[in-house]
Structures are given as C-alpha cells and as structure tokens.
Amino acid sequence: MAYGGIVVFDGNSLTVGDGSTGGADYPAQVMIYLNPYGAYTKYNYGVGGQKTTDMAADAAAQIDILYSAGNAQNILVAWEVTNDLFFGASAATAYANIVSYCQARQAVGFQVVVLTVLPRSNVGTPGSFEADRQTVNTSIRANWSTFADALADVAADTRIGDSGDEINVAYYDGSLVHLGNEGYGVVADITAAAIFGLMGLTMLVLQPTAAASSNAFILATSATTNFGNNADHHVGDQDGGGGSAHFRSLLDMSLTALPDNAVISLAMFSLYAWLDASINARTFSIYRIMVPWVEAEVTWNKRNSSTNWETAGAFGATDCEQVALASRAMTATETLNVRKQFICSATTKAAMTLGYGWLHRAATEVSDLYGFKSPNAVVVSQTPKLIFVYALPSVTMSRSAMPGRPW
C-alpha cells in the first residue's frame, strides 16, 4: 500500500491542544507515528469554542478544497460533540450533527476517523451533559461504520474517558475539560491506531508498570551501588569538567503481546524527558543487552550480586551489542516535560530483544546528562512507552490444507 498524503484534524480547543505544552497537542503527536511512513502534510483546523455546526459551515472552504485524488491518502479526523452538548444541543441533535459532518466529508472522498466524547465538568457544563455524552457515545460506537471509516474510541480509555477523570491532573490540565501532554498522548495513541487500521496495520502500545518491568540506572562513581527500581532513568555524564560521573540505564519489559511473526514497520521507544543537565549536543543510543541482569542487584561493576559485567558499565562485547538498536540526536537545550522518541531498526520481534532488555547510553559521556522517567515514575502517565506498528504475514491456503473442499 502506498503511504503519504494529507491528514486533516478538525474540532474544537481539544484539537487546538489547549492545556498542552511544548508542541504536544494530539495532532502533532499523531504525526510522530505517521511521518516515518512517508510524506504527510498535517492541517489542524481546530478552533476554541467551535461546535460541530461551525465545523460544517467552514468545511467547504477549509477542508474539502484540500482533498486531492492524487494523494495516496486523504484522512480527516473529526472530534467534536462536546461543545454542541455544552451549548445546549440535545443528545439526538449533537449525534445527528457529527454524523452529517462526517458523511459530507466522505462524499468528498476523505477517509474519516471519528472520536468519541470525553467527560467535562468546567463551569457552565449542563447537568445533563454526562448522560447526553453517554448516549452519543453509545450511538457512535454502534453506528460509526455508517458515517466514518474508523473509530477512535478515546472515551473507552479508563485513564481519560470515565466521568470524573477530568479531575486527574496526570492526564488533564486542571481546567476540567482540556487535557495535558500525557492525556493528549493517549488520544494520539488511539487515533494513530485507528489511522493505521485504515492501512491494514496494527498498532500496539506497551507501557508497563514497575511490577511488570525491570529497570535500573548504573553510575560509574558509585560503581558498587544498586539503583534498581528507581523512578528516574539517567543517561549521560553530569561532570561539568567531563570526568567519570557516567550514568547509563537499563530497561526490560515483556513483549508477549507482540505476535512472534509480526512484520514490524515501526518500533519506537517513547521516553519522558524531565531533566536537562547537558551543555553539549549528543547522540543517545539504545542497545540490546546480551546477558541476564537483576534489577535489585545490578551495579556499574556487576550484573548481579556475584557476576561482573565483562566490562564495567555493561558495555563489554559480551555484555551488550555494540551496534545501536535506536539512536537520537539531542541538543544541549531540549524541550522538557515532553516525550522523546527513539526509532528502532528492528523489523521482527526477534530483532527487537535478546530477552534481557536494553541499555541506554550517551555516545560521548562528557557533560551531557539527561533524565528520563522510568516505569517507577510517581506520575504513572510519564512512564516509558514502547510502540509497535506491524502486520501479520498473509496466509495462503493450499488445497491440501482444506480437505474435502473442491477448487
């Protein structure tokens, strides 16, 4: 299948990204996943306070003229209803409005992705809002295939979609309606998965808890100290003079959810950056670890309480592969409190891990310390993600595999 074309996002202040920082609105986060697949142009027509009827009124001049039959894909992502309900429309009217809007875009030729409605309780929210929201979401879930090409059911996600979730500042911004960076990240994950579904691909997001993963950082100046099960994932060197305070981090998680025969087209670590103590631009890389290590025992010198690394620091030739699985160039002044993506070279599950996880280190390790969040982060929304986009091999049935069936 050919990739590339346009992705148009239409909606209200949630599409604008109110509440996000550092360019982490959900359309921008969706494009992080799509851009490796080809030349996509993003259009964001979100407007604060916009209702579905406003979207429909603007669509001919703003949206429809963007369609081109020459594009491999023309995708329209529609997210509204919440303002229709907020400003007094009934559930039936609000649902009819979004159906009409989506069907009109399909008639132009767009593939339409429709999102469900999240909770809100900001000042002025009608008392009937939650019941009406549930009614509309039920209708969207039951009937989306009659007016859209894919459903992104963000309201089904228990982190952001249940009544009362809007007070959780791990995902919302405190306004009781808008999301924060990590909440928009959830929306982006679900929306991107729906878009990939249009391409015949499956998207899997792994974000394990501390109990379901192993992690530690190791420190050259505390070579016999274990820093396992730590909330932070330090990488680089913190010495202003470029001495020996080298930090490296180890992470392991189960890939059981990824099919063994998956044909991977995108594998990506997404790490939440919270600390910049670097004065240098550096390349940071992730490598496959080749030997077992124990979270509660690993140190700079040892991989468990009784076994040394071949080379202190876990980067000997039999400790860790010497060719990086993923790398990313980092500036000396990175935007913080956003995620940094590390795209992996693996195209199969076997190429992704040797069963012992990964080592994260800086290439130079001179005055280039960055801090990321680990699976033990206090704010669970900030924990590492590992994202896969994949297809399964097609199966050709032979005649012998179908006894008794004539050709």
N, C-alpha and C positions, 0 to 999 in steps of 0.2 A: 504493500500500500504506500502511496506517495504521501508525504507529510509536508506541512507548511501551509501558509495562507494567513487568514485573519482570525482573531479571537476578539469578539466584542462583548464587553461587560456593560450591562445596563441595570440601573437600580437607583437606590437612594444613598443616604450617608454611609450605610454599611459597605456599599460598593466603592464609595469615595475612600473609605478607610478611616473615618473618624474614630479616634481612640488609638490608632496605631502610631508608631514612631519608626524613624529610620527607613522609610520606604517599605514597610511590611504590611501594606494593605493586601487583601486577599488576591486581587487580580495579579499583583506583582509576584506574589508567592506561587500562584499557579504557573506563571510563565517560567519560573525557575525550573520546573519539571518539563515544560514543553519545549523550551529553547534548544536542548540538545538534539531534538528530533528534526530540526530544520528551521527555515526562515519564517517565523511567525511574527506578525505585526499585531500588537495589542492596542485596543481602543477602550478607554474607560469613560463611559458616559453617565456614571453615577452622579447624582445631584442631591445635595442635602434637602430633605423635606419632600422629595419627589414622590408622587403617587403613581400607581400603575396607569391611571388615566393620563397623567402627564407624559409618561414614557410613550404611550400610544400616540399622543398628539405630536410628539417630536420625531417619531421613528422614521417617517418617510424622508424627512430632510437629513436626519443624523445617521440613522442605522442602515436603512435599505440601500442607500446610494453606495455603501461600502462593499456590497456583495459583488463578486466577480466570478463568473463561470470559469475563468482561467486559474483560480486558486484551487489547490488540492483540497483545501478545507475552508469553509466559511462557517464559523461557530459563533453562536450567540448565547450568552449566559444571562439569564433573566432572574433577578432576585428582587422581589417587592412584596406586596400584600400587607406588610406590617403598617405602612403609612395609610393605606386605604382603610384598614380597620381602626387605626388611631384617630383618623379624621372623620369617622362616623359611618363608613360603609358597612352594610351587613355582611355576614359571612358569605351568603349566596352571591351578593354583588361583587365582593372582593375576589371570590373564586372565578366568577364569570369574566371579570376584567383581566386576570392573568391568563386565563385560557384564550381569550380573544387576542390578547397581545402576542402570545406565543404562536398561535395559529397563523396570524398575519405575517410573522417573520418566517415561518415555514413556507408560506405561499411564495415568498420572495426567493427562497432557496436555501435559507440558513438551516443548519443543524442546530436545534435548540436544546439547551440544558436548563432545566428549571430547578430552583432551590425551594425548599420548604421554609417555614416561617419560625423564627426564634422567639423566645419569651422576651418580654419587656415590662417594666413597671415604673418608668420615669413619670414625672409629674404630668398629669393630664391624660394618662392612659385610661381608657374607658374600663369600667368594671366588667364589661362583657368581653374584654379583649382575649383573655386566656381561653375561654370557652369557644369563642369565634376562631381563634388561632387553631385550636384542636380540630374544629370542624373543617376548616380549609385544608389543613394538612392531611386529614383523612381523605378528603376528596382528591387532593393532588396525588397521594400515594395510590389511590385506587384507579385513577384515570389518566395519569401523566402520559401514557403511551398514545393517547388520542390527541394530544396537542403539543407534545415535545418528543425529542429523540432520546433524551436521557434524563434521569432524575438524580439530583444531588441532595440526598435527604439529610441535611445538616441538623434538622430538628430531632432526628432519631439518635444523635450522638449524646450520650448521657453526661458529657462534660459541659456542653453548651446548650442543649436542646430542651431540658426539662424546666418546668416552671420553678422559679427560684434560682436557677443557675446564673441569672444576670447579676446576682449579688456577689458572685465568686470572682475576686479580682485576679485570680490566677489566669482567667480567660477573658473576663470583661474589664472595662476600663474604669468602672465606678459610676458611670452615667446611668446605669440600669437599662441601657439599650445598646450601646456600642461595645464592640469587642476590643481587646488589646491584641498585641502582636501574636501571642500564642493562640488566642481564640480565632483570630483570622487564619492562623496556621492550620487549625482544624478544618475550617471552611475550605481552605485551599486544598488540603489533602483530599477531602471528599469530592470537591468539584473536579480536581485533576483526575481522580479515579473515574469519574463519570465521563470525562472527555476521552481518556484513554480507552474506555469501553467502546466509544464510537469507532476507535481504530482497531478493535479486536484485541486489545491488550488488557492485562490485569495489573492493577497497582496494589502493592502490599506495603503497609507502613508498620514497622516494628518499633515500639517504644517501651522497652521492658522496664519493669520495676527493679528496685535494688535486689529484691529476693530472687528475681528471675534472670539475674546477670551477675557478672563478676567485674570488678573494676579496682584499680589502684593507680596512684602515681608513685614514681620512684625518683629519688633525689640523690645526686652524687655526693653532696656534702653531708648527707645523713645516710650513708651507704648501708647501714645495718638496721635502719628503722623502717618498719612497715607502715605504709599509708593506705592500706586497703580499706575499702568500704567508705571512702571519703566523698564528701559532697562535691568536690572540685576535681577537675581534670586539667592539671597544669602541664604546659608544654613550652619548652624553650629554656632560656638562661636569664636569671634575674640579676646577675652581677653587672653593675654599671661599668666595671672595668673588664668584663668579658672573662671572668675567672672560671670556677668549676661548679657553680650552683646550677647544674643542669637538671631540668625536670623532663621526664618522659612519662607517658600514661599508657596503661593497658586496659583493654576492654574486651569482654567476651559476652556473647548472648546466643541464645538458641536460634537456629534458622529452620526449625522444624516446620514452621508454617509455609516455608518456600518449597514448592514441589521439587523433588530431586531432578526432574527432567525439564525444569523451567529453562526457556531460552531467554536470557536476560538482555534487555535492550537498555536499561538504565539501572545502575546500582549507586546509591548515594548516601553517605553519612551526612546528617544534618546536626550540627553541634552548636549549642547556645553559648555565645561568647559574652563574658561579663567583665573580663579584666584585660586591660592593655598596659603592660609594663615594658613594652618594646620601644626601642629607639631606632630600630632598623627594619627595613623591608626584608622579608624572609619567605622561603618556601617551607611549608609544613607538610609532612607526608605521613601516610598510614601504611603499615607493613603487616603482612601475615606472620603471626608467631608460630614457630615450628615445634615447640615443646610445651608440656603442661606447666602451669604455674598455679599457685594457691593464693587466693585473694588475701587471706588473713596472715600470710607468711612472706609474701614476695617483697623483696627489697632491691636496691640498686645492685647488690652483690649476689643475691640468691633468688632462685625462682620458687623455692620452698625452703623450709627450715633446715634441710640437710643437703641441698644440691645447689652448687654455684651455677650461675649463668656461665656459658663458655667465656664470654667477655662481660665484665661488669657493665651494667647499663642495658642488658638484654638485647644487644645488637651484634652479637657474635654471629659467625657464619652458620652455626648450627642452632642458634637461638631464634633467629628471625630472618626471613627472606631479605635480601639486600636490594631487591628491586621493588619500588613502591607499588602498592595496590591503588593508591589515590594520592593526589598532591594538590595543594592550593597555594598560590602566591598571596601573601598577606602584606599589607602596607604597614608602616610604623604607626599609623593613625586610623585603625579600623573603627567603623561604627560599632558600638557595643549594644548589648541587650537585644541583639538580633541573632539569627542563626547564620552560620557559615557552612556552605555545602562543599563536600569533598566527593567528587565523582570518581567512581571506581572503574577499573579496566575490565573487571570480571564479566563474562558473558554466560557463565554457568555457575551453579551452586558450588560445585567442587572447586572452582577457581576463586571463590569468594573467601573461603576459610579452610584452614587445615585442621579445624576442630579445637583450636586453642585461642582464638580471638586475634586481636590486633594491637600493635604498638604504634603510638602516635608520637612523633618527634620533630624537632626543627632540624633543618639541614645543616645549619652553621652553629647554632647554640652559642651565640655571643650577643648579650643584651637584647633578647628578643622574646621575652616571656609573655605568653598569653594564657588566660584562664578560661576554661570552658566548664560547663556543668556536666556532672556525671549522673548515672542512674540513682544516686543517693541524694540528689538535689532536694532541698527543703521544699521548693516550689516544683511540684511534680510535672507541671506543664513544660518545664525547662530541660527535662532530661533528654539524652540523645535519641535521635531517630535514625533508623536505617530503612531506606526506601528502595523498593524494587519495582520495576515495571517489566513485565515479562509476557511471553506467550508460551503455550504448550505445543509440542510438536504435533503436526496433523497426523492422524492415523488412517492408513489406507487398508481397508478390509479386503482380504483376499477371499477367493471362492472357498478355499479350504477352511477358512475361519468361520464360514457361515453354512454349516452342513444342512442339506435339505433345501437350501434356497436356490432356485434357478437364477441364472443370469438374466 
